[in-house]
Amino acid sequence: MIDPAERKEVEDALIRFESAFHDVVTAIRRILILTDTVAMATKAKVVAQTAHSPKYSGEACSQCGMFMLVRTGTCLTCHGCHWTQGCG
């Protein structure tokens, strides 16, 4: 049988551990939310900048996903990864 004083000490340690663990999980969730928010804002800014550029078509490259496609006649070229389509 566990001594009541030792049991109380173990229970108190468990409560502190659960509290600390909860704080860590909460902090990680907040970091993930902030990371997603920054990533979405950055992507939106890049899309807005490149889609309205006169030299870019505003379409996403099917190879790299960047919005750096330039159309010349029937030829479509990505300035991000140099992928081409329809260039004969």
Secondary structure, DSSP 8 states (H G I E B T S, - for coil): ---HHHHHHHHHHHHHHHHHHHHHHHHHHHHHHHHHHHHHHHHHHHHHHHHTSTTS-S---TTT--S-EEEETTEEEETTT--EES--
